[in-house]
Amino acid sequence: MPESTANGLRFREAFERYFDAVTRYCYRRLPQSMAEDAAASVFAVAWRKVDQMPEGDQTLPWLYGVARNEVSTFRRSMRRSSALRVRLNGQPRHLAPGPEAVVVESAEQEELVRALATLRSVDQEVLRLRAYENLPISQVAIVLGCTPEAAKKRCSRATKRLRDAVERSNRRRAPIRSRAIPEGGDG
């Protein structure tokens, strides 16, 4: 079988098998209007680099790595576009809420998402790969381009930073003791 035919089959198999996962990855990180374009860009890159695409269990993490780069590119574009609009319109800069805001169903999740947003983007990505994409550390390492040991440390540190952010948020919202008269009289 010619190499181009074999590469075409490899690409088609990866596309059919992982398109939904890559698209969900993009939807979790970008507004809906950009997520589908980002997913398409991931597979355009995969098509151009099909001979570099690993096979088997390594394919999805490799695609997530490409998606990570594409999402970063789309976010940069979004920031530049927003900054330009601000300059042109003289309006204050307000970024649209991320897809996480759409998914939030409870106060606890909302609090966690707020705390996650305070973390560095690298920490956010590590936690999202583990929680949203359900990747084991070995595959997180592939996406991040580091060793499994480094990925494990990054995940541990990011988890601690998230925990600290939630605690800080809770302390800021701690109720102030009321000096109101207790029920039943002035006792």
C-alpha positions, 0 to 999 in steps of 0.5 A: 500500500502506498504511503499516502494511502496508509497515511490517509487511513491513519488520519481517517481512523484518528478523525473518526475515533477522536473528533468528538473528544477533541471537539469537547476539549475545545468547547470546554476552553473556548466560546461555542463560536470558536470551538468548532473552528479550533477543532477543525484546525486541530485536524488540519494540523493532524492531516499535515503532520499525519506522518508524525502522529503517534499510533494507539494510546498515544494518538489522543494525547498527541491530538490534545497537545495540538488542541492545546496549541490551537486553543492558545492561538484562538485565545490570543486572537480573541484577546487581540480582537477584544483589545482592538474593539476596546480601542475602537469603541472606547468601551471598557474591556469585558471578556465573555464568560468561558464555557465553564460558566455555561456548565455550572449547575451548583454553587459548589461548582461555581465556587470551584470554577471561580477559584480555578480562574484565579490560577495560572493558565498552566495550572488550569490546563493540568487540572482540566486535563485530569478532571475534564478529559480524564487523562492519566498522568502519563498522557497528561505528560504527553499533552504538556510535553514533559516527563510523567514525573514532571506532570505528576508534580505539576498536577499536585502543585496545581491541586494545592493551588486550587485548594488554597484559592478555594480556602481564600475565597471561603475566608473572604465570604465568611459570615460576620457575627450578628449582634442582633437580639436572639429570638424570644426577647432581649434576653 
